[in-house]
Every structure is written in C-alpha cells, then in structure tokens.
Amino acid sequence: MTTNEEAVLRTLVELEARVAHLAAHKSGPSLLPLFEQLQQLTRSMPASTDPTLLHYLHKQSWQKARLWLEGREAENITGNCGHV
C-alpha cells in the first residue's frame, strides 16, 4: 500500500468513526474537514493508482474505497453505475 493509500485509509476510518459518533450522539465535530481532506488526497493520487480505487474515490464511494484498501473488495456490491 502506498503512502497516499495509507493516508486515504486512515481518513476513511476516521470518517466512519465520526459518523458513528454523530449517529449515537446527534452532535459532534464537523465532517467537512474530512471530506476536504479526502478530496485533496484523491487529487494527489498518482496516475499509477489502481483504476478501481480511483473510481471509488472520484465517485465518493467511501465505504467501497475503504473495503478495497483493506483487501476486502469481494464485499463490495455493484453500484448504480454498474461498477462493483
């Protein structure tokens, strides 16, 4: 896993934790900084990045990107675009 991919995974895990906190407590820190960080990380991915991961990141399919980065691609389901 590249340094960029590790940063994306860490950010996605943090996002998931914050969303769970918000769901349980109805308040918490803003998610906007994490979305901005993910967009910046997506823009900084090299051209050699796996096309599937890039697809998930560009479509903001955060859970699918996390599963892909964790080596759990088989758990992803086909989306509306026809891509897994």
PDB file of N, CA, C and O in Angstrom:
ATOM      1  N   MET A   1       0.848  -1.169   0.000  1.00  0.00           N
ATOM      2  CA  MET A   1       0.000   0.000   0.000  1.00  0.00           C
ATOM      3  C   MET A   1       0.900   1.241   0.000  1.00  0.00           C
ATOM      4  O   MET A   1       1.872   1.317   0.751  1.00  0.00           O
ATOM      5  N   THR A   2       0.562   2.198  -0.846  1.00  0.00           N
ATOM      6  CA  THR A   2       1.371   3.411  -0.944  1.00  0.00           C
ATOM      7  C   THR A   2       1.077   4.343   0.234  1.00  0.00           C
ATOM      8  O   THR A   2       0.110   4.149   0.971  1.00  0.00           O
ATOM      9  N   THR A   3       1.920   5.345   0.393  1.00  0.00           N
ATOM     10  CA  THR A   3       1.723   6.333   1.451  1.00  0.00           C
ATOM     11  C   THR A   3       0.395   7.062   1.264  1.00  0.00           C
ATOM     12  O   THR A   3      -0.328   7.296   2.232  1.00  0.00           O
ATOM     13  N   ASN A   4       0.073   7.420   0.018  1.00  0.00           N
ATOM     14  CA  ASN A   4      -1.209   8.088  -0.270  1.00  0.00           C
ATOM     15  C   ASN A   4      -2.385   7.184   0.096  1.00  0.00           C
ATOM     16  O   ASN A   4      -3.360   7.632   0.700  1.00  0.00           O
ATOM     17  N   GLU A   5      -2.283   5.929  -0.270  1.00  0.00           N
ATOM     18  CA  GLU A   5      -3.367   4.987   0.044  1.00  0.00           C
ATOM     19  C   GLU A   5      -3.521   4.819   1.550  1.00  0.00           C
ATOM     20  O   GLU A   5      -4.642   4.731   2.050  1.00  0.00           O
ATOM     21  N   GLU A   6      -2.412   4.773   2.275  1.00  0.00           N
ATOM     22  CA  GLU A   6      -2.479   4.677   3.737  1.00  0.00           C
ATOM     23  C   GLU A   6      -3.171   5.893   4.329  1.00  0.00           C
ATOM     24  O   GLU A   6      -3.969   5.766   5.258  1.00  0.00           O
ATOM     25  N   ALA A   7      -2.867   7.081   3.793  1.00  0.00           N
ATOM     26  CA  ALA A   7      -3.500   8.318   4.272  1.00  0.00           C
ATOM     27  C   ALA A   7      -4.999   8.300   3.987  1.00  0.00           C
ATOM     28  O   ALA A   7      -5.799   8.717   4.825  1.00  0.00           O
ATOM     29  N   VAL A   8      -5.377   7.819   2.811  1.00  0.00           N
ATOM     30  CA  VAL A   8      -6.800   7.714   2.476  1.00  0.00           C
ATOM     31  C   VAL A   8      -7.480   6.755   3.441  1.00  0.00           C
ATOM     32  O   VAL A   8      -8.551   7.066   3.963  1.00  0.00           O
ATOM     33  N   LEU A   9      -6.888   5.610   3.683  1.00  0.00           N
ATOM     34  CA  LEU A   9      -7.490   4.624   4.585  1.00  0.00           C
ATOM     35  C   LEU A   9      -7.652   5.196   5.989  1.00  0.00           C
ATOM     36  O   LEU A   9      -8.710   5.041   6.599  1.00  0.00           O
ATOM     37  N   ARG A  10      -6.623   5.850   6.507  1.00  0.00           N
ATOM     38  CA  ARG A  10      -6.719   6.446   7.845  1.00  0.00           C
ATOM     39  C   ARG A  10      -7.866   7.468   7.900  1.00  0.00           C
ATOM     40  O   ARG A  10      -8.621   7.511   8.872  1.00  0.00           O
ATOM     41  N   THR A  11      -7.985   8.273   6.866  1.00  0.00           N
ATOM     42  CA  THR A  11      -9.033   9.292   6.826  1.00  0.00           C
ATOM     43  C   THR A  11     -10.406   8.648   6.726  1.00  0.00           C
ATOM     44  O   THR A  11     -11.350   9.109   7.367  1.00  0.00           O
ATOM     45  N   LEU A  12     -10.533   7.595   5.936  1.00  0.00           N
ATOM     46  CA  LEU A  12     -11.815   6.903   5.813  1.00  0.00           C
ATOM     47  C   LEU A  12     -12.226   6.246   7.126  1.00  0.00           C
ATOM     48  O   LEU A  12     -13.404   6.265   7.483  1.00  0.00           O
ATOM     49  N   VAL A  13     -11.281   5.672   7.837  1.00  0.00           N
ATOM     50  CA  VAL A  13     -11.579   5.049   9.134  1.00  0.00           C
ATOM     51  C   VAL A  13     -12.025   6.129  10.129  1.00  0.00           C
ATOM     52  O   VAL A  13     -12.966   5.925  10.896  1.00  0.00           O
ATOM     53  N   GLU A  14     -11.342   7.276  10.106  1.00  0.00           N
ATOM     54  CA  GLU A  14     -11.739   8.382  10.985  1.00  0.00           C
ATOM     55  C   GLU A  14     -13.130   8.895  10.626  1.00  0.00           C
ATOM     56  O   GLU A  14     -13.934   9.179  11.514  1.00  0.00           O
ATOM     57  N   LEU A  15     -13.415   9.014   9.344  1.00  0.00           N
ATOM     58  CA  LEU A  15     -14.736   9.454   8.897  1.00  0.00           C
ATOM     59  C   LEU A  15     -15.814   8.505   9.404  1.00  0.00           C
ATOM     60  O   LEU A  15     -16.842   8.942   9.922  1.00  0.00           O
ATOM     61  N   GLU A  16     -15.581   7.229   9.254  1.00  0.00           N
ATOM     62  CA  GLU A  16     -16.558   6.241   9.700  1.00  0.00           C
ATOM     63  C   GLU A  16     -16.792   6.342  11.207  1.00  0.00           C
ATOM     64  O   GLU A  16     -17.928   6.229  11.666  1.00  0.00           O
ATOM     65  N   ALA A  17     -15.728   6.554  11.975  1.00  0.00           N
ATOM     66  CA  ALA A  17     -15.859   6.684  13.425  1.00  0.00           C
ATOM     67  C   ALA A  17     -16.652   7.936  13.790  1.00  0.00           C
ATOM     68  O   ALA A  17     -17.484   7.901  14.697  1.00  0.00           O
ATOM     69  N   ARG A  18     -16.400   9.039  13.091  1.00  0.00           N
ATOM     70  CA  ARG A  18     -17.136  10.280  13.378  1.00  0.00           C
ATOM     71  C   ARG A  18     -18.612  10.152  13.012  1.00  0.00           C
ATOM     72  O   ARG A  18     -19.479  10.658  13.726  1.00  0.00           O
ATOM     73  N   VAL A  19     -18.894   9.481  11.909  1.00  0.00           N
ATOM     74  CA  VAL A  19     -20.291   9.279  11.513  1.00  0.00           C
ATOM     75  C   VAL A  19     -21.012   8.440  12.569  1.00  0.00           C
ATOM     76  O   VAL A  19     -22.151   8.738  12.926  1.00  0.00           O
ATOM     77  N   ALA A  20     -20.363   7.410  13.060  1.00  0.00           N
ATOM     78  CA  ALA A  20     -20.963   6.573  14.103  1.00  0.00           C
ATOM     79  C   ALA A  20     -21.215   7.402  15.366  1.00  0.00           C
ATOM     80  O   ALA A  20     -22.251   7.250  16.014  1.00  0.00           O
ATOM     81  N   HIS A  21     -20.274   8.269  15.710  1.00  0.00           N
ATOM     82  CA  HIS A  21     -20.439   9.129  16.883  1.00  0.00           C
ATOM     83  C   HIS A  21     -21.631  10.063  16.689  1.00  0.00           C
ATOM     84  O   HIS A  21     -22.449  10.234  17.594  1.00  0.00           O
ATOM     85  N   LEU A  22     -21.723  10.665  15.504  1.00  0.00           N
ATOM     86  CA  LEU A  22     -22.842  11.567  15.218  1.00  0.00           C
ATOM     87  C   LEU A  22     -24.180  10.837  15.308  1.00  0.00           C
ATOM     88  O   LEU A  22     -25.155  11.378  15.828  1.00  0.00           O
ATOM     89  N   ALA A  23     -24.218   9.628  14.807  1.00  0.00           N
ATOM     90  CA  ALA A  23     -25.456   8.854  14.833  1.00  0.00           C
ATOM     91  C   ALA A  23     -25.880   8.553  16.272  1.00  0.00           C
ATOM     92  O   ALA A  23     -27.071   8.529  16.582  1.00  0.00           O
ATOM     93  N   ALA A  24     -24.909   8.326  17.133  1.00  0.00           N
ATOM     94  CA  ALA A  24     -25.210   7.974  18.516  1.00  0.00           C
ATOM     95  C   ALA A  24     -25.490   9.197  19.394  1.00  0.00           C
ATOM     96  O   ALA A  24     -26.277   9.121  20.337  1.00  0.00           O
ATOM     97  N   HIS A  25     -24.848  10.315  19.083  1.00  0.00           N
ATOM     98  CA  HIS A  25     -24.923  11.475  19.971  1.00  0.00           C
ATOM     99  C   HIS A  25     -25.625  12.689  19.366  1.00  0.00           C
ATOM    100  O   HIS A  25     -25.846  13.673  20.072  1.00  0.00           O
ATOM    101  N   LYS A  26     -25.975  12.652  18.105  1.00  0.00           N
ATOM    102  CA  LYS A  26     -26.667  13.731  17.409  1.00  0.00           C
ATOM    103  C   LYS A  26     -25.867  15.033  17.338  1.00  0.00           C
ATOM    104  O   LYS A  26     -26.392  16.064  16.916  1.00  0.00           O
ATOM    105  N   SER A  27     -24.619  14.988  17.744  1.00  0.00           N
ATOM    106  CA  SER A  27     -23.742  16.155  17.607  1.00  0.00           C
ATOM    107  C   SER A  27     -22.302  15.678  17.655  1.00  0.00           C
ATOM    108  O   SER A  27     -22.005  14.565  18.088  1.00  0.00           O
ATOM    109  N   GLY A  28     -21.430  16.539  17.204  1.00  0.00           N
ATOM    110  CA  GLY A  28     -20.016  16.192  17.214  1.00  0.00           C
ATOM    111  C   GLY A  28     -19.265  17.084  16.251  1.00  0.00           C
ATOM    112  O   GLY A  28     -19.815  18.054  15.730  1.00  0.00           O
ATOM    113  N   PRO A  29     -18.015  16.757  16.017  1.00  0.00           N
ATOM    114  CA  PRO A  29     -17.207  17.594  15.127  1.00  0.00           C
ATOM    115  C   PRO A  29     -17.716  17.518  13.685  1.00  0.00           C
ATOM    116  O   PRO A  29     -18.320  16.530  13.267  1.00  0.00           O
ATOM    117  N   SER A  30     -17.454  18.573  12.959  1.00  0.00           N
ATOM    118  CA  SER A  30     -17.861  18.645  11.554  1.00  0.00           C
ATOM    119  C   SER A  30     -17.147  17.593  10.719  1.00  0.00           C
ATOM    120  O   SER A  30     -15.977  17.281  10.943  1.00  0.00           O
ATOM    121  N   LEU A  31     -17.873  17.060   9.761  1.00  0.00           N
ATOM    122  CA  LEU A  31     -17.289  16.089   8.835  1.00  0.00           C
ATOM    123  C   LEU A  31     -16.632  16.780   7.641  1.00  0.00           C
ATOM    124  O   LEU A  31     -15.860  16.156   6.913  1.00  0.00           O
ATOM    125  N   LEU A  32     -16.930  18.046   7.439  1.00  0.00           N
ATOM    126  CA  LEU A  32     -16.430  18.778   6.277  1.00  0.00           C
ATOM    127  C   LEU A  32     -14.910  18.713   6.129  1.00  0.00           C
ATOM    128  O   LEU A  32     -14.430  18.493   5.017  1.00  0.00           O
ATOM    129  N   PRO A  33     -14.124  18.897   7.205  1.00  0.00           N
ATOM    130  CA  PRO A  33     -12.671  18.803   7.031  1.00  0.00           C
ATOM    131  C   PRO A  33     -12.210  17.437   6.504  1.00  0.00           C
ATOM    132  O   PRO A  33     -11.246  17.360   5.742  1.00  0.00           O
ATOM    133  N   LEU A  34     -12.890  16.373   6.905  1.00  0.00           N
ATOM    134  CA  LEU A  34     -12.520  15.044   6.414  1.00  0.00           C
ATOM    135  C   LEU A  34     -12.862  14.895   4.933  1.00  0.00           C
ATOM    136  O   LEU A  34     -12.094  14.307   4.171  1.00  0.00           O
ATOM    137  N   PHE A  35     -14.013  15.426   4.528  1.00  0.00           N
ATOM    138  CA  PHE A  35     -14.371  15.371   3.109  1.00  0.00           C
ATOM    139  C   PHE A  35     -13.375  16.169   2.273  1.00  0.00           C
ATOM    140  O   PHE A  35     -12.976  15.738   1.191  1.00  0.00           O
ATOM    141  N   GLU A  36     -12.981  17.323   2.777  1.00  0.00           N
ATOM    142  CA  GLU A  36     -11.994  18.140   2.066  1.00  0.00           C
ATOM    143  C   GLU A  36     -10.649  17.420   1.972  1.00  0.00           C
ATOM    144  O   GLU A  36      -9.980  17.461   0.939  1.00  0.00           O
ATOM    145  N   GLN A  37     -10.266  16.761   3.069  1.00  0.00           N
ATOM    146  CA  GLN A  37      -9.007  16.004   3.065  1.00  0.00           C
ATOM    147  C   GLN A  37      -9.071  14.864   2.064  1.00  0.00           C
ATOM    148  O   GLN A  37      -8.104  14.618   1.344  1.00  0.00           O
ATOM    149  N   LEU A  38     -10.195  14.166   2.011  1.00  0.00           N
ATOM    150  CA  LEU A  38     -10.343  13.064   1.056  1.00  0.00           C
ATOM    151  C   LEU A  38     -10.294  13.568  -0.381  1.00  0.00           C
ATOM    152  O   LEU A  38      -9.713  12.913  -1.246  1.00  0.00           O
ATOM    153  N   GLN A  39     -10.894  14.716  -0.644  1.00  0.00           N
ATOM    154  CA  GLN A  39     -10.836  15.281  -1.988  1.00  0.00           C
ATOM    155  C   GLN A  39      -9.405  15.660  -2.357  1.00  0.00           C
ATOM    156  O   GLN A  39      -8.968  15.433  -3.485  1.00  0.00           O
ATOM    157  N   GLN A  40      -8.682  16.235  -1.405  1.00  0.00           N
ATOM    158  CA  GLN A  40      -7.285  16.599  -1.659  1.00  0.00           C
ATOM    159  C   GLN A  40      -6.439  15.349  -1.897  1.00  0.00           C
ATOM    160  O   GLN A  40      -5.620  15.316  -2.816  1.00  0.00           O
ATOM    161  N   LEU A  41      -6.635  14.334  -1.080  1.00  0.00           N
ATOM    162  CA  LEU A  41      -5.882  13.084  -1.256  1.00  0.00           C
ATOM    163  C   LEU A  41      -6.215  12.443  -2.606  1.00  0.00           C
ATOM    164  O   LEU A  41      -5.329  11.913  -3.277  1.00  0.00           O
ATOM    165  N   THR A  42      -7.478  12.489  -3.001  1.00  0.00           N
ATOM    166  CA  THR A  42      -7.884  11.926  -4.292  1.00  0.00           C
ATOM    167  C   THR A  42      -7.173  12.645  -5.431  1.00  0.00           C
ATOM    168  O   THR A  42      -6.681  12.005  -6.360  1.00  0.00           O
ATOM    169  N   ARG A  43      -7.115  13.979  -5.364  1.00  0.00           N
ATOM    170  CA  ARG A  43      -6.437  14.754  -6.407  1.00  0.00           C
ATOM    171  C   ARG A  43      -4.939  14.457  -6.451  1.00  0.00           C
ATOM    172  O   ARG A  43      -4.315  14.596  -7.503  1.00  0.00           O
ATOM    173  N   SER A  44      -4.358  14.053  -5.330  1.00  0.00           N
ATOM    174  CA  SER A  44      -2.910  13.830  -5.275  1.00  0.00           C
ATOM    175  C   SER A  44      -2.508  12.398  -5.632  1.00  0.00           C
ATOM    176  O   SER A  44      -1.320  12.076  -5.636  1.00  0.00           O
ATOM    177  N   MET A  45      -3.475  11.542  -5.929  1.00  0.00           N
ATOM    178  CA  MET A  45      -3.146  10.157  -6.274  1.00  0.00           C
ATOM    179  C   MET A  45      -2.423  10.122  -7.617  1.00  0.00           C
ATOM    180  O   MET A  45      -2.831  10.792  -8.565  1.00  0.00           O
ATOM    181  N   PRO A  46      -1.351   9.341  -7.693  1.00  0.00           N
ATOM    182  CA  PRO A  46      -0.609   9.266  -8.960  1.00  0.00           C
ATOM    183  C   PRO A  46      -1.402   8.522 -10.036  1.00  0.00           C
ATOM    184  O   PRO A  46      -2.340   7.780  -9.742  1.00  0.00           O
ATOM    185  N   ALA A  47      -1.007   8.739 -11.263  1.00  0.00           N
ATOM    186  CA  ALA A  47      -1.673   8.094 -12.402  1.00  0.00           C
ATOM    187  C   ALA A  47      -1.593   6.569 -12.322  1.00  0.00           C
ATOM    188  O   ALA A  47      -2.420   5.872 -12.910  1.00  0.00           O
ATOM    189  N   SER A  48      -0.617   6.061 -11.610  1.00  0.00           N
ATOM    190  CA  SER A  48      -0.431   4.609 -11.496  1.00  0.00           C
ATOM    191  C   SER A  48      -1.372   3.964 -10.471  1.00  0.00           C
ATOM    192  O   SER A  48      -1.332   2.750 -10.272  1.00  0.00           O
ATOM    193  N   THR A  49      -2.212   4.768  -9.824  1.00  0.00           N
ATOM    194  CA  THR A  49      -3.153   4.237  -8.830  1.00  0.00           C
ATOM    195  C   THR A  49      -4.128   3.289  -9.507  1.00  0.00           C
ATOM    196  O   THR A  49      -4.550   3.527 -10.639  1.00  0.00           O
ATOM    197  N   ASP A  50      -4.483   2.223  -8.820  1.00  0.00           N
ATOM    198  CA  ASP A  50      -5.428   1.246  -9.353  1.00  0.00           C
ATOM    199  C   ASP A  50      -6.708   1.957  -9.800  1.00  0.00           C
ATOM    200  O   ASP A  50      -7.272   2.746  -9.042  1.00  0.00           O
ATOM    201  N   PRO A  51      -7.169   1.686 -11.025  1.00  0.00           N
ATOM    202  CA  PRO A  51      -8.364   2.359 -11.549  1.00  0.00           C
ATOM    203  C   PRO A  51      -9.615   2.128 -10.708  1.00  0.00           C
ATOM    204  O   PRO A  51     -10.470   3.010 -10.624  1.00  0.00           O
ATOM    205  N   THR A  52      -9.735   0.976 -10.095  1.00  0.00           N
ATOM    206  CA  THR A  52     -10.907   0.699  -9.261  1.00  0.00           C
ATOM    207  C   THR A  52     -10.922   1.623  -8.048  1.00  0.00           C
ATOM    208  O   THR A  52     -11.961   2.187  -7.707  1.00  0.00           O
ATOM    209  N   LEU A  53      -9.781   1.774  -7.404  1.00  0.00           N
ATOM    210  CA  LEU A  53      -9.707   2.673  -6.257  1.00  0.00           C
ATOM    211  C   LEU A  53     -10.005   4.104  -6.691  1.00  0.00           C
ATOM    212  O   LEU A  53     -10.758   4.810  -6.021  1.00  0.00           O
ATOM    213  N   LEU A  54      -9.428   4.533  -7.796  1.00  0.00           N
ATOM    214  CA  LEU A  54      -9.701   5.886  -8.293  1.00  0.00           C
ATOM    215  C   LEU A  54     -11.187   6.087  -8.571  1.00  0.00           C
ATOM    216  O   LEU A  54     -11.744   7.141  -8.263  1.00  0.00           O
ATOM    217  N   HIS A  55     -11.822   5.085  -9.149  1.00  0.00           N
ATOM    218  CA  HIS A  55     -13.266   5.160  -9.424  1.00  0.00           C
ATOM    219  C   HIS A  55     -14.028   5.395  -8.121  1.00  0.00           C
ATOM    220  O   HIS A  55     -14.871   6.289  -8.050  1.00  0.00           O
ATOM    221  N   TYR A  56     -13.741   4.606  -7.101  1.00  0.00           N
ATOM    222  CA  TYR A  56     -14.431   4.758  -5.825  1.00  0.00           C
ATOM    223  C   TYR A  56     -14.192   6.146  -5.231  1.00  0.00           C
ATOM    224  O   TYR A  56     -15.122   6.773  -4.724  1.00  0.00           O
ATOM    225  N   LEU A  57     -12.960   6.620  -5.294  1.00  0.00           N
ATOM    226  CA  LEU A  57     -12.643   7.919  -4.716  1.00  0.00           C
ATOM    227  C   LEU A  57     -13.319   9.054  -5.480  1.00  0.00           C
ATOM    228  O   LEU A  57     -13.865   9.972  -4.870  1.00  0.00           O
ATOM    229  N   HIS A  58     -13.285   8.996  -6.803  1.00  0.00           N
ATOM    230  CA  HIS A  58     -13.909  10.055  -7.600  1.00  0.00           C
ATOM    231  C   HIS A  58     -15.421  10.067  -7.443  1.00  0.00           C
ATOM    232  O   HIS A  58     -16.040  11.129  -7.513  1.00  0.00           O
ATOM    233  N   LYS A  59     -16.015   8.925  -7.236  1.00  0.00           N
ATOM    234  CA  LYS A  59     -17.467   8.831  -7.037  1.00  0.00           C
ATOM    235  C   LYS A  59     -17.850   9.037  -5.569  1.00  0.00           C
ATOM    236  O   LYS A  59     -19.030   8.994  -5.218  1.00  0.00           O
ATOM    237  N   GLN A  60     -16.857   9.259  -4.722  1.00  0.00           N
ATOM    238  CA  GLN A  60     -17.037   9.434  -3.282  1.00  0.00           C
ATOM    239  C   GLN A  60     -17.746   8.234  -2.656  1.00  0.00           C
ATOM    240  O   GLN A  60     -18.583   8.379  -1.765  1.00  0.00           O
ATOM    241  N   SER A  61     -17.397   7.068  -3.137  1.00  0.00           N
ATOM    242  CA  SER A  61     -17.896   5.813  -2.584  1.00  0.00           C
ATOM    243  C   SER A  61     -16.923   5.402  -1.481  1.00  0.00           C
ATOM    244  O   SER A  61     -16.115   4.486  -1.631  1.00  0.00           O
ATOM    245  N   TRP A  62     -17.040   6.123  -0.368  1.00  0.00           N
ATOM    246  CA  TRP A  62     -16.036   5.996   0.698  1.00  0.00           C
ATOM    247  C   TRP A  62     -15.968   4.587   1.275  1.00  0.00           C
ATOM    248  O   TRP A  62     -14.874   4.064   1.489  1.00  0.00           O
ATOM    249  N   GLN A  63     -17.108   3.968   1.529  1.00  0.00           N
ATOM    250  CA  GLN A  63     -17.083   2.620   2.101  1.00  0.00           C
ATOM    251  C   GLN A  63     -16.445   1.622   1.127  1.00  0.00           C
ATOM    252  O   GLN A  63     -15.680   0.752   1.544  1.00  0.00           O
ATOM    253  N   LYS A  64     -16.753   1.747  -0.150  1.00  0.00           N
ATOM    254  CA  LYS A  64     -16.154   0.850  -1.142  1.00  0.00           C
ATOM    255  C   LYS A  64     -14.648   1.058  -1.214  1.00  0.00           C
ATOM    256  O   LYS A  64     -13.888   0.097  -1.336  1.00  0.00           O
ATOM    257  N   ALA A  65     -14.217   2.313  -1.138  1.00  0.00           N
ATOM    258  CA  ALA A  65     -12.779   2.599  -1.155  1.00  0.00           C
ATOM    259  C   ALA A  65     -12.106   1.990   0.075  1.00  0.00           C
ATOM    260  O   ALA A  65     -11.025   1.410  -0.027  1.00  0.00           O
ATOM    261  N   ARG A  66     -12.752   2.123   1.241  1.00  0.00           N
ATOM    262  CA  ARG A  66     -12.173   1.553   2.465  1.00  0.00           C
ATOM    263  C   ARG A  66     -12.050   0.036   2.347  1.00  0.00           C
ATOM    264  O   ARG A  66     -11.010  -0.533   2.680  1.00  0.00           O
ATOM    265  N   LEU A  67     -13.107  -0.615   1.874  1.00  0.00           N
ATOM    266  CA  LEU A  67     -13.061  -2.069   1.730  1.00  0.00           C
ATOM    267  C   LEU A  67     -11.963  -2.478   0.744  1.00  0.00           C
ATOM    268  O   LEU A  67     -11.243  -3.447   0.981  1.00  0.00           O
ATOM    269  N   TRP A  68     -11.838  -1.738  -0.360  1.00  0.00           N
ATOM    270  CA  TRP A  68     -10.794  -2.042  -1.350  1.00  0.00           C
ATOM    271  C   TRP A  68      -9.417  -1.920  -0.703  1.00  0.00           C
ATOM    272  O   TRP A  68      -8.571  -2.797  -0.875  1.00  0.00           O
ATOM    273  N   LEU A  69      -9.192  -0.847   0.031  1.00  0.00           N
ATOM    274  CA  LEU A  69      -7.891  -0.625   0.662  1.00  0.00           C
ATOM    275  C   LEU A  69      -7.581  -1.668   1.742  1.00  0.00           C
ATOM    276  O   LEU A  69      -6.417  -1.976   2.002  1.00  0.00           O
ATOM    277  N   GLU A  70      -8.611  -2.196   2.355  1.00  0.00           N
ATOM    278  CA  GLU A  70      -8.433  -3.229   3.381  1.00  0.00           C
ATOM    279  C   GLU A  70      -8.321  -4.629   2.779  1.00  0.00           C
ATOM    280  O   GLU A  70      -8.226  -5.612   3.514  1.00  0.00           O
ATOM    281  N   GLY A  71      -8.332  -4.729   1.438  1.00  0.00           N
ATOM    282  CA  GLY A  71      -8.240  -6.031   0.789  1.00  0.00           C
ATOM    283  C   GLY A  71      -9.532  -6.820   0.864  1.00  0.00           C
ATOM    284  O   GLY A  71      -9.522  -8.049   0.806  1.00  0.00           O
ATOM    285  N   ARG A  72     -10.653  -6.106   0.993  1.00  0.00           N
ATOM    286  CA  ARG A  72     -11.956  -6.749   1.144  1.00  0.00           C
ATOM    287  C   ARG A  72     -12.877  -6.415  -0.029  1.00  0.00           C
ATOM    288  O   ARG A  72     -14.087  -6.269   0.145  1.00  0.00           O
ATOM    289  N   GLU A  73     -12.303  -6.295  -1.212  1.00  0.00           N
ATOM    290  CA  GLU A  73     -13.048  -5.928  -2.428  1.00  0.00           C
ATOM    291  C   GLU A  73     -14.231  -6.861  -2.682  1.00  0.00           C
ATOM    292  O   GLU A  73     -15.252  -6.426  -3.214  1.00  0.00           O
ATOM    293  N   ALA A  74     -14.112  -8.125  -2.313  1.00  0.00           N
ATOM    294  CA  ALA A  74     -15.186  -9.095  -2.553  1.00  0.00           C
ATOM    295  C   ALA A  74     -16.472  -8.715  -1.811  1.00  0.00           C
ATOM    296  O   ALA A  74     -17.554  -9.174  -2.181  1.00  0.00           O
ATOM    297  N   GLU A  75     -16.366  -7.887  -0.775  1.00  0.00           N
ATOM    298  CA  GLU A  75     -17.544  -7.467  -0.012  1.00  0.00           C
ATOM    299  C   GLU A  75     -18.287  -6.305  -0.666  1.00  0.00           C
ATOM    300  O   GLU A  75     -19.406  -5.985  -0.267  1.00  0.00           O
ATOM    301  N   ASN A  76     -17.680  -5.679  -1.657  1.00  0.00           N
ATOM    302  CA  ASN A  76     -18.335  -4.565  -2.340  1.00  0.00           C
ATOM    303  C   ASN A  76     -19.442  -5.073  -3.244  1.00  0.00           C
ATOM    304  O   ASN A  76     -19.325  -6.127  -3.870  1.00  0.00           O
ATOM    305  N   ILE A  77     -20.520  -4.305  -3.299  1.00  0.00           N
ATOM    306  CA  ILE A  77     -21.654  -4.683  -4.144  1.00  0.00           C
ATOM    307  C   ILE A  77     -21.689  -3.753  -5.360  1.00  0.00           C
ATOM    308  O   ILE A  77     -21.131  -2.656  -5.332  1.00  0.00           O
ATOM    309  N   THR A  78     -22.344  -4.202  -6.414  1.00  0.00           N
ATOM    310  CA  THR A  78     -22.448  -3.415  -7.635  1.00  0.00           C
ATOM    311  C   THR A  78     -23.282  -2.176  -7.379  1.00  0.00           C
ATOM    312  O   THR A  78     -24.368  -2.252  -6.805  1.00  0.00           O
ATOM    313  N   GLY A  79     -22.763  -1.024  -7.812  1.00  0.00           N
ATOM    314  CA  GLY A  79     -23.472   0.235  -7.643  1.00  0.00           C
ATOM    315  C   GLY A  79     -24.368   0.561  -8.819  1.00  0.00           C
ATOM    316  O   GLY A  79     -24.471  -0.211  -9.773  1.00  0.00           O
ATOM    317  N   ASN A  80     -25.010   1.704  -8.742  1.00  0.00           N
ATOM    318  CA  ASN A  80     -25.922   2.137  -9.808  1.00  0.00           C
ATOM    319  C   ASN A  80     -25.209   2.334 -11.139  1.00  0.00           C
ATOM    320  O   ASN A  80     -25.828   2.235 -12.198  1.00  0.00           O
ATOM    321  N   CYS A  81     -23.915   2.612 -11.087  1.00  0.00           N
ATOM    322  CA  CYS A  81     -23.171   2.855 -12.320  1.00  0.00           C
ATOM    323  C   CYS A  81     -22.770   1.542 -13.007  1.00  0.00           C
ATOM    324  O   CYS A  81     -22.204   1.557 -14.100  1.00  0.00           O
ATOM    325  N   GLY A  82     -23.066   0.411 -12.360  1.00  0.00           N
ATOM    326  CA  GLY A  82     -22.722  -0.878 -12.931  1.00  0.00           C
ATOM    327  C   GLY A  82     -21.338  -1.356 -12.533  1.00  0.00           C
ATOM    328  O   GLY A  82     -20.937  -2.472 -12.864  1.00  0.00           O
ATOM    329  N   HIS A  83     -20.620  -0.515 -11.830  1.00  0.00           N
ATOM    330  CA  HIS A  83     -19.286  -0.869 -11.348  1.00  0.00           C
ATOM    331  C   HIS A  83     -19.438  -1.454  -9.952  1.00  0.00           C
ATOM    332  O   HIS A  83     -20.289  -1.031  -9.171  1.00  0.00           O
ATOM    333  N   VAL A  84     -18.604  -2.425  -9.661  1.00  0.00           N
ATOM    334  CA  VAL A  84     -18.664  -3.021  -8.320  1.00  0.00           C
ATOM    335  C   VAL A  84     -18.421  -1.959  -7.299  1.00  0.00           C
ATOM    336  O   VAL A  84     -18.427  -2.241  -6.101  1.00  0.00           O
TER     337      VAL A  84
END
